[in-house]
Amino acid sequence: MNNFFNLQHPWFGPLWRRVLVTALCFAWAAFELAMGSPGWALLFAAAGAWCGYQFFVVWEDPGEGDG
């Protein structure tokens, strides 16, 4: 369960993937809020915030520690 929320995976290496996943979370949160579901909106906004933190604040490139 410790790695369940760890997004430090090589698949997320390209910047466009990290931006896309984060933007989709926030876009879905806005959609849910517009549809009148504040609970789901909060859940997806929290997921977007977690993605933003993992991808842009504490992100380390997978090959950065080599050599």
Contacts in CASP RR format, 6 or more apart in sequence:
PFRMAT RR
TARGET T0000
AUTHOR 0000-0000-0000
METHOD contacts of the structure
MODEL  1
MNNFFNLQHPWFGPLWRRVLVTALCFAWAAFELAMGSPGWALLFAAAGAW
CGYQFFVVWEDPGEGDG
5 50 0 8 1.000
6 54 0 8 1.000
7 50 0 8 1.000
7 51 0 8 1.000
7 54 0 8 1.000
7 55 0 8 1.000
8 54 0 8 1.000
8 59 0 8 1.000
8 60 0 8 1.000
8 62 0 8 1.000
10 62 0 8 1.000
11 17 0 8 1.000
12 18 0 8 1.000
12 21 0 8 1.000
12 55 0 8 1.000
13 61 0 8 1.000
13 62 0 8 1.000
18 51 0 8 1.000
18 52 0 8 1.000
18 55 0 8 1.000
18 56 0 8 1.000
18 59 0 8 1.000
19 55 0 8 1.000
21 51 0 8 1.000
21 55 0 8 1.000
22 48 0 8 1.000
22 51 0 8 1.000
22 52 0 8 1.000
22 55 0 8 1.000
22 56 0 8 1.000
25 44 0 8 1.000
25 45 0 8 1.000
25 47 0 8 1.000
25 48 0 8 1.000
25 51 0 8 1.000
26 44 0 8 1.000
26 45 0 8 1.000
26 48 0 8 1.000
28 44 0 8 1.000
29 40 0 8 1.000
29 41 0 8 1.000
29 42 0 8 1.000
29 43 0 8 1.000
29 44 0 8 1.000
29 45 0 8 1.000
29 47 0 8 1.000
29 48 0 8 1.000
30 41 0 8 1.000
32 38 0 8 1.000
32 39 0 8 1.000
32 40 0 8 1.000
32 41 0 8 1.000
32 44 0 8 1.000
33 41 0 8 1.000
END
